[in-house]
Amino acid sequence: MPLLLEWLGCVTGLLGATLLALNNRYSGYGFMAFLASNVCWMGYGIAMESWGLVTMQLGFTATSLLGLYRWFPKGATV
């Protein structure tokens, strides 16, 4: 399971970065990909007892949530 979380975290993180770098109308979905990546990396960090990684991902989760909040117009649905 940790290996799966590691690779899912990697792929979704790269997808998020790519979507944001495109700077188009779909770029905000990069924050969703980052959020998925954060969850995977936190799971991996817990499984590996890598508390620095878990702490960093908690901070990145906050920035992903802020990005989603700022990107989605009020009242919009996904």
Backbone as a chain_set.jsonl record, in Angstrom:
{"seq": "MPLLLEWLGCVTGLLGATLLALNNRYSGYGFMAFLASNVCWMGYGIAMESWGLVTMQLGFTATSLLGLYRWFPKGATV", "coords": {"N": [[0.813, -1.213, 0.0], [1.937, 1.334, 0.782], [3.649, 1.807, -1.415], [1.867, 2.169, -3.539], [0.545, 4.516, -2.647], [2.707, 6.26, -2.691], [3.311, 6.45, -5.475], [0.85, 7.309, -6.525], [0.67, 9.764, -5.216], [2.861, 11.026, -6.371], [2.169, 11.111, -9.164], [-0.311, 12.536, -9.15], [0.543, 14.911, -8.025], [2.328, 15.868, -9.992], [0.496, 16.14, -12.076], [-1.143, 18.176, -11.021], [0.694, 20.321, -10.918], [1.245, 20.608, -13.642], [-1.293, 21.303, -14.677], [-1.704, 23.809, -13.393], [0.436, 25.227, -14.482], [-0.307, 25.422, -17.147], [-2.054, 27.534, -17.23], [-4.769, 28.075, -17.999], [-8.353, 27.853, -18.533], [-8.844, 25.507, -17.182], [-6.96, 25.273, -15.263], [-7.362, 25.639, -12.496], [-8.255, 23.203, -11.622], [-5.989, 21.945, -11.005], [-5.519, 22.372, -8.328], [-7.234, 20.552, -7.159], [-6.024, 18.182, -7.941], [-3.617, 18.51, -6.585], [-4.616, 18.384, -3.974], [-5.461, 15.717, -3.843], [-2.953, 14.558, -4.136], [-1.747, 15.474, -1.775], [-3.199, 14.051, 0.173], [-2.478, 11.419, -0.46], [0.318, 11.539, -0.028], [0.342, 12.144, 2.689], [-0.766, 9.785, 3.737], [1.228, 8.001, 2.942], [3.399, 9.075, 4.357], [2.554, 8.636, 7.006], [2.431, 5.843, 7.015], [5.136, 5.282, 6.673], [6.163, 6.446, 8.862], [7.157, 9.034, 8.689], [7.31, 11.889, 9.865], [7.954, 14.527, 9.326], [7.366, 14.755, 6.608], [4.603, 14.316, 6.708], [3.818, 16.571, 8.187], [4.602, 18.633, 6.421], [2.878, 18.075, 4.28], [0.424, 18.571, 5.469], [0.547, 21.352, 5.666], [0.707, 21.953, 2.903], [-1.774, 20.984, 2.167], [-3.427, 22.909, 3.274], [-2.747, 25.09, 1.604], [-3.641, 24.091, -0.828], [-6.389, 23.922, -0.37], [-6.934, 26.643, 0.023], [-6.304, 27.583, -2.533], [-8.328, 26.277, -4.029], [-10.574, 27.5, -2.889], [-10.201, 30.174, -3.656], [-10.176, 29.926, -6.422], [-12.632, 28.776, -7.322], [-15.695, 30.2, -8.259], [-18.084, 31.907, -6.19], [-20.727, 29.898, -5.077], [-20.45, 28.075, -7.107], [-20.38, 24.781, -8.535], [-18.631, 21.644, -8.62]], "CA": [[0.0, 0.0, 0.0], [2.748, 2.562, 0.721], [4.17, 2.019, -2.766], [0.762, 2.738, -4.313], [0.365, 5.905, -2.21], [3.859, 7.028, -3.164], [3.188, 6.721, -6.905], [-0.332, 8.154, -6.734], [1.058, 11.106, -4.778], [3.759, 11.561, -7.391], [1.452, 11.379, -10.411], [-1.288, 13.611, -8.963], [1.302, 16.148, -7.815], [2.784, 16.328, -11.307], [-0.691, 16.588, -12.81], [-1.523, 19.481, -10.472], [1.66, 21.334, -11.36], [1.049, 20.807, -15.078], [-2.536, 22.058, -14.881], [-1.495, 25.209, -13.018], [1.376, 25.841, -15.429], [-0.99, 25.704, -18.411], [-2.669, 28.85, -17.071], [-5.971, 28.198, -18.81], [-9.568, 27.78, -17.713], [-8.832, 24.263, -16.417], [-5.832, 25.285, -14.346], [-7.798, 25.524, -11.111], [-8.386, 21.791, -11.259], [-4.698, 21.544, -10.457], [-5.625, 22.352, -6.866], [-7.855, 19.27, -6.796], [-4.98, 17.17, -8.084], [-2.707, 18.707, -5.452], [-5.287, 17.895, -2.771], [-5.344, 14.252, -3.901], [-1.554, 14.263, -3.875], [-1.514, 15.703, -0.343], [-3.779, 12.926, 0.918], [-1.622, 10.249, -0.704], [1.605, 11.703, 0.646], [0.139, 12.018, 4.137], [-0.895, 8.358, 4.0], [2.561, 7.421, 2.803], [4.207, 9.548, 5.484], [2.114, 7.941, 8.21], [2.864, 4.445, 6.885], [6.592, 5.236, 6.805], [6.491, 7.198, 10.078], [7.941, 10.192, 8.263], [6.453, 12.944, 10.413], [8.248, 15.772, 8.618], [6.59, 14.708, 5.366], [3.193, 14.501, 7.079], [3.65, 17.981, 8.567], [4.681, 19.432, 5.203], [1.672, 17.86, 3.5], [-0.668, 19.298, 6.136], [0.673, 22.737, 5.206], [0.341, 21.994, 1.492], [-3.224, 20.801, 2.095], [-4.012, 24.232, 3.527], [-2.597, 25.925, 0.409], [-4.525, 23.529, -1.86], [-7.754, 24.35, -0.035], [-7.003, 28.076, -0.261], [-6.362, 27.711, -3.996], [-9.678, 25.903, -4.453], [-11.499, 28.539, -2.428], [-10.018, 31.385, -4.469], [-10.403, 29.65, -7.833], [-14.037, 28.544, -7.614], [-16.578, 31.324, -7.977], [-19.064, 31.648, -5.135], [-21.916, 29.186, -5.517], [-20.173, 27.143, -8.206], [-20.234, 23.368, -8.185], [-17.567, 20.969, -9.381]], "C": [[0.852, 1.271, 0.0], [3.292, 2.852, -0.678], [3.106, 2.641, -3.668], [0.541, 4.206, -3.942], [1.495, 6.796, -2.717], [3.688, 7.414, -4.636], [1.951, 7.545, -7.24], [-0.043, 9.594, -6.323], [1.939, 11.792, -5.802], [2.991, 11.997, -8.634], [0.456, 12.53, -10.247], [-0.606, 14.951, -8.68], [1.808, 16.73, -9.127], [1.625, 16.828, -12.158], [-1.13, 17.97, -12.332], [-0.6, 20.591, -10.946], [1.488, 21.642, -12.843], [-0.197, 21.638, -15.349], [-2.369, 23.523, -14.511], [-0.58, 25.922, -14.005], [0.723, 26.165, -16.775], [-1.68, 27.065, -18.4], [-3.842, 29.043, -18.039], [-7.199, 27.999, -17.927], [-9.656, 26.507, -16.888], [-7.748, 24.241, -15.33], [-6.232, 25.111, -12.885], [-7.995, 24.09, -10.66], [-7.063, 21.22, -10.753], [-4.724, 21.49, -8.943], [-6.301, 21.078, -6.373], [-6.833, 18.147, -6.89], [-3.977, 17.279, -6.94], [-3.321, 18.167, -4.164], [-5.226, 16.363, -2.723], [-3.913, 13.825, -3.595], [-1.233, 14.415, -2.384], [-2.007, 14.534, 0.491], [-2.904, 11.679, 0.76], [-0.302, 10.357, 0.05], [1.468, 11.655, 2.161], [-0.005, 10.549, 4.528], [0.446, 7.651, 3.94], [3.439, 7.808, 3.999], [3.841, 8.862, 6.788], [2.593, 6.489, 8.176], [4.365, 4.292, 7.115], [7.095, 5.907, 8.085], [7.454, 8.349, 9.776], [7.155, 11.453, 8.627], [6.741, 14.309, 9.799], [7.454, 15.868, 7.32], [5.109, 14.941, 5.654], [2.929, 15.964, 7.418], [3.671, 18.884, 7.338], [3.395, 19.282, 4.384], [0.442, 18.487, 4.151], [-0.652, 20.769, 5.723], [0.274, 22.886, 3.752], [-1.157, 21.772, 1.289], [-3.925, 22.133, 2.319], [-3.896, 25.12, 2.29], [-3.463, 25.402, -0.742], [-5.971, 23.957, -1.618], [-7.939, 25.842, -0.293], [-7.092, 28.316, -1.766], [-7.738, 27.357, -4.535], [-10.686, 26.975, -4.084], [-11.411, 29.778, -3.322], [-10.352, 31.14, -5.941], [-11.874, 29.49, -8.169], [-14.869, 29.778, -7.305], [-17.586, 30.929, -6.895], [-20.296, 30.965, -5.722], [-21.687, 28.194, -6.639], [-20.112, 25.723, -7.664], [-19.173, 22.742, -9.071], [-18.14, 20.038, -10.389]], "O": [[0.523, 2.212, -0.722], [3.386, 4.012, -1.08], [3.403, 3.53, -4.465], [0.37, 5.048, -4.824], [1.269, 7.937, -3.119], [3.895, 8.57, -5.003], [1.991, 8.386, -8.137], [-0.46, 10.534, -7.0], [1.789, 12.984, -6.071], [3.146, 13.126, -9.1], [0.382, 13.407, -11.108], [-1.122, 16.003, -9.055], [1.727, 17.938, -9.35], [1.755, 17.82, -12.875], [-1.453, 18.836, -13.145], [-1.055, 21.669, -11.33], [1.576, 22.799, -13.256], [-0.165, 22.57, -16.153], [-2.841, 24.398, -15.237], [-0.799, 27.089, -14.327], [1.159, 27.086, -17.466], [-1.865, 27.677, -19.452], [-3.905, 30.02, -18.786], [-7.086, 27.981, -16.702], [-10.474, 26.434, -15.971], [-7.65, 23.278, -14.569], [-5.498, 24.488, -12.117], [-7.915, 23.787, -9.47], [-7.027, 20.147, -10.151], [-4.04, 20.667, -8.334], [-5.981, 20.579, -5.294], [-6.779, 17.269, -6.029], [-3.539, 16.268, -6.391], [-2.624, 17.56, -3.351], [-4.966, 15.787, -1.667], [-3.688, 12.849, -2.88], [-0.533, 13.585, -1.805], [-1.32, 14.078, 1.405], [-2.629, 10.976, 1.732], [0.144, 9.401, 0.685], [2.371, 11.18, 2.85], [0.562, 10.113, 5.53], [0.758, 6.809, 4.782], [4.132, 6.968, 4.572], [4.718, 8.541, 7.59], [3.096, 5.967, 9.171], [4.815, 3.296, 7.682], [8.296, 5.932, 8.355], [8.418, 8.594, 10.501], [6.431, 12.008, 7.801], [5.854, 15.162, 9.757], [6.935, 16.93, 6.976], [4.439, 15.677, 4.929], [1.927, 16.532, 6.984], [2.854, 19.797, 7.223], [2.883, 20.268, 3.854], [-0.486, 18.893, 3.451], [-1.699, 21.361, 5.462], [-0.421, 23.836, 3.394], [-1.744, 22.308, 0.349], [-4.899, 22.451, 1.637], [-4.844, 25.831, 1.955], [-3.963, 26.19, -1.545], [-6.686, 24.312, -2.555], [-8.991, 26.259, -0.776], [-7.868, 29.157, -2.218], [-8.262, 28.056, -5.402], [-11.557, 27.317, -4.884], [-12.432, 30.355, -3.696], [-10.771, 32.066, -6.635], [-12.331, 30.007, -9.188], [-14.764, 30.343, -6.217], [-17.892, 29.749, -6.719], [-20.836, 31.402, -6.738], [-22.629, 27.537, -7.082], [-19.828, 25.5, -6.487], [-18.861, 23.258, -10.144], [-17.396, 19.385, -11.12]]}, "num_chains": 1, "name": "protein.A"}
